[in-house]
């Protein structure tokens, strides 16, 4: 019990160090709470999902939960650019998991669900739009894009690519919004 508590403290301390080194890339001083991760995971219909992506996997707190929901024959591609966090992610051993140590701008293929913890407002506008464009194009018809943010300032940009609904998660530091996004009926981003 003490060993697992020490590992958790080390993990949290490592996350804080990564935030201090590059706050624009990490986006938060603490990892996502269990409540935030549960809210995100429950926003998808797992009966229809065979291929999933997670953007900005961080230390893997959401990744581990997604693997619990994921069908034994499904797959999860995770994207993380921070080398230290990628190293931590390699400690998750699951045959359904593929780790990509590069930007979500390189997302390709087709996904039934895409989960994102990327700090969209912290990203340069060009990068942010490139990622949202990739998500829009790689999401299967009927697929869902689930993005959490600490502010509602990204809503106009999400609206350019998707129709969405949101849910507030208070039990997170800081409190967050979970956006459940789907393609527009026209399936094209608005100008």
PyMOL commands that set and color helices and strands:
alter all, ss='L'
color gray80, all
select helices_A, chain A and resi 2-21+23-26+34-41+46-48+61-69+83-89+104-106+120-122+125-138+155-161
alter helices_A, ss='H'
color red, helices_A
select strands_A, chain A and resi 51-55+75-79+97-100+111-116+139-149+162-169+176-183
alter strands_A, ss='S'
color yellow, strands_A
deselect
rebuild
show_as cartoon
